[in-house]
Amino acid sequence: MEEVLREYQELNGSHIEFIPNAPTALEFSRIVHISRPVHFAGASTLKWSDTYLVEMMGSTPINVAITPDGFLADALVEGPDGQIYFVEPRTESMTMDSLLHSLHSPTGESGTTAICYLQSQNGNLYTPHRARSEFNSLRGDVPKDVPWATEAFGYSPDAVNLWIGNRQSTTSIHCDPYENIYAVVRGAKHFILFPPTEGYLLQERNYPRAVYTRPHPGAPLELTPIEVDENSNEASMVSWASADPTKPIRGTMPLRVTIRAGETSTCLLVCWWHHVTQSGDGPGGCGIVIAINWWYDMEMRGDKWVWLNALRRVSQRGDWNAPHLSGTDTVV
């Protein structure tokens, strides 16, 4: 595996190509074929102020992720029993006004230390399987697809998602089975990216699942293990990477890119690992961060998915501890 890793790094380097204009369908087809992230101009021109969002959404309830710490959503966390769990956020219903008020508050949701993040990831704006969404009143502002991407793929996005948070929320390192067109409306998103060839160094393992719960309304959040999967009736486990991408990871050559509102968008290719932080649209990085992404389903034929799974198996066997790689291993 070390030879594959080194050859890829030597051929590709650690830069992200910048394209001054949105690509044509043909240009985008070539980007997907090469399978390297690209940073390009042509970002969203939406003017979504707090006032506008509240007026458009009114009293419509929306589902929001709640965690005791923005770093601990869909991530590995040590439970009270000393066990490491993959912990999912609690989902609570609130209005847009309540969400924005919480995100502007330094103490988080309802005056507590809990952190809110709109991250439903289920096609909350558009999906082919649902005619309406909780954000129906905002749909007129957001296109259902990215025309040059849809032309290149020959099909529409599988999901279009809206993300609203602040700098308190971080997305832990993971990869998605989607080609991802990402645009920032307010604030900035900061990505650390690893190619599929480096995935086996990110120490992916199986962890028991847990979720944050409230014993009663207003109570602090608690980590609650999910003992049995309701579908399989077996122990509920999740495969997740445990390496900390904010520190040097032995043998990797990460790419870094920041997407700012009104400037650029980024294409994150399928099977690329990414860690995401964000900074708000106010002084010192405080304030609101809003982003929209279009997920196009990956092409399962060919070798991409086969390679990703093969590299994951290497990681899960522990073969990432290669003897000749330099640097420092880090584990959350």
Backbone hydrogen bonds, N-H to C=O, Kabsch-Sander energy under -0.5 kcal/mol:
donor,donor_aa,acceptor,acceptor_aa,energy
5,L,1,M,-2.5
6,R,2,E,-2.6
7,E,3,E,-2.4
8,Y,4,V,-2.2
9,Q,5,L,-2.2
10,E,6,R,-2.5
11,L,7,E,-1.9
12,N,8,Y,-2.0
13,G,9,Q,-2.6
15,H,12,N,-0.6
17,E,37,P,-0.7
19,I,39,H,-2.4
28,F,24,T,-2.6
29,S,25,A,-2.1
30,R,26,L,-1.7
31,I,27,E,-1.8
32,V,28,F,-2.5
33,H,29,S,-2.1
34,I,30,R,-2.3
35,S,31,I,-2.2
36,R,31,I,-0.9
38,V,267,C,-1.3
39,H,17,E,-2.8
40,F,38,V,-0.5
40,F,265,S,-2.8
41,A,19,I,-2.0
42,G,263,E,-0.8
48,W,46,L,-0.5
49,S,47,K,-1.3
53,L,49,S,-2.3
54,V,50,D,-2.5
55,E,51,T,-2.4
56,M,52,Y,-2.6
57,M,53,L,-2.5
58,G,54,V,-2.6
60,T,57,M,-2.1
62,I,94,M,-2.9
64,V,62,I,-0.5
64,V,92,E,-2.8
65,A,117,Y,-2.1
66,I,90,R,-3.3
67,T,115,I,-1.9
72,L,69,D,-2.6
73,A,70,G,-0.6
74,D,87,V,-1.2
75,A,87,V,-1.3
77,V,85,Y,-2.7
79,G,77,V,-0.5
79,G,83,Q,-3.3
82,G,79,G,-2.1
85,Y,77,V,-3.0
85,Y,83,Q,-0.5
86,F,208,P,-2.5
87,V,75,A,-3.0
87,V,85,Y,-0.8
88,E,210,A,-2.4
90,R,66,I,-2.2
92,E,64,V,-2.6
92,E,90,R,-0.5
94,M,62,I,-2.1
99,L,95,T,-2.2
100,L,96,M,-2.7
101,H,97,D,-2.2
102,S,98,S,-2.1
103,L,99,L,-2.3
104,H,100,L,-1.6
105,S,101,H,-0.7
105,S,102,S,-0.9
108,G,105,S,-1.3
109,E,114,A,-2.5
111,G,108,G,-1.2
112,T,109,E,-2.2
115,I,67,T,-3.5
117,Y,65,A,-1.9
118,L,164,I,-2.9
119,Q,117,Y,-1.0
125,L,160,V,-2.3
126,Y,160,V,-1.5
127,T,130,R,-0.6
130,R,127,T,-1.7
135,F,124,N,-0.8
136,N,133,S,-1.5
138,L,135,F,-1.9
139,R,135,F,-0.7
139,R,136,N,-1.0
141,D,138,L,-1.8
142,V,138,L,-0.5
142,V,139,R,-1.2
149,A,146,V,-1.0
150,T,146,V,-2.7
151,E,147,P,-2.5
152,A,148,W,-1.5
153,F,149,A,-2.7
154,G,150,T,-2.6
155,Y,150,T,-0.6
158,D,295,W,-2.7
159,A,295,W,-1.4
160,V,126,Y,-2.4
161,N,293,N,-2.4
163,W,291,A,-2.7
164,I,118,L,-1.4
165,G,289,V,-2.5
169,S,166,N,-1.8
170,T,70,G,-1.7
171,T,276,V,-3.0
172,S,170,T,-0.6
174,H,274,H,-1.2
176,D,272,W,-0.5
179,E,296,Y,-3.0
180,N,178,Y,-0.5
180,N,268,L,-2.6
181,I,179,E,-0.5
181,I,294,W,-2.3
182,Y,180,N,-0.6
182,Y,266,T,-3.0
183,A,292,I,-2.7
184,V,264,T,-0.6
185,V,290,I,-2.9
186,R,290,I,-1.8
188,A,279,S,-2.3
189,K,259,I,-2.3
190,H,277,T,-3.1
191,F,189,K,-0.5
191,F,257,V,-3.2
192,I,275,H,-2.3
193,L,255,L,-3.3
194,F,273,W,-2.4
198,E,195,P,-2.0
199,G,196,P,-1.4
201,L,198,E,-1.7
202,L,199,G,-1.7
205,R,240,W,-2.4
207,Y,238,V,-2.8
209,R,236,S,-2.1
210,A,86,F,-2.0
211,V,224,T,-2.1
212,Y,88,E,-1.8
213,T,222,E,-2.5
219,A,216,H,-2.3
222,E,213,T,-2.7
224,T,211,V,-2.8
224,T,222,E,-0.6
226,I,209,R,-2.4
227,E,225,P,-0.8
229,D,234,E,-3.6
233,N,229,D,-2.6
236,S,227,E,-0.8
237,M,235,A,-0.7
238,V,207,Y,-2.9
240,W,205,R,-2.9
240,W,238,V,-0.5
241,A,173,I,-0.5
242,S,202,L,-0.9
242,S,203,Q,-1.3
243,A,202,L,-1.9
247,K,244,D,-1.6
250,R,248,P,-0.5
250,R,328,T,-0.9
251,G,326,S,-1.4
252,T,249,I,-2.2
255,L,193,L,-2.5
257,V,191,F,-1.9
259,I,189,K,-2.7
260,R,258,T,-0.6
261,A,187,G,-2.1
262,G,184,V,-0.9
263,E,260,R,-1.8
264,T,260,R,-1.2
265,S,40,F,-3.2
266,T,182,Y,-2.3
267,C,38,V,-2.6
268,L,180,N,-3.0
268,L,266,T,-0.6
269,L,267,C,-0.6
271,C,176,D,-1.8
272,W,269,L,-1.7
273,W,194,F,-2.6
274,H,174,H,-2.9
275,H,192,I,-2.2
276,V,171,T,-1.9
277,T,190,H,-2.3
279,S,188,A,-2.2
280,G,285,G,-4.1
281,D,288,I,-1.0
282,G,286,C,-3.6
285,G,282,G,-1.6
286,C,283,P,-1.5
289,V,165,G,-2.6
290,I,186,R,-1.7
291,A,163,W,-2.2
292,I,183,A,-2.8
293,N,161,N,-1.9
294,W,181,I,-2.4
295,W,159,A,-3.0
295,W,293,N,-0.5
296,Y,179,E,-3.0
296,Y,294,W,-0.7
297,D,295,W,-0.5
298,M,177,P,-1.6
300,M,298,M,-0.7
307,W,303,D,-2.8
308,L,304,K,-2.5
309,N,305,W,-2.3
310,A,306,V,-2.2
311,L,307,W,-2.6
312,R,308,L,-2.1
313,R,309,N,-2.1
314,V,310,A,-1.7
315,S,311,L,-2.1
316,Q,312,R,-2.7
317,R,313,R,-1.4
318,G,314,V,-0.5
318,G,315,S,-1.3
319,D,314,V,-2.0
321,N,318,G,-1.3
322,A,320,W,-2.0
325,L,322,A,-0.7
332,V,242,S,-3.2
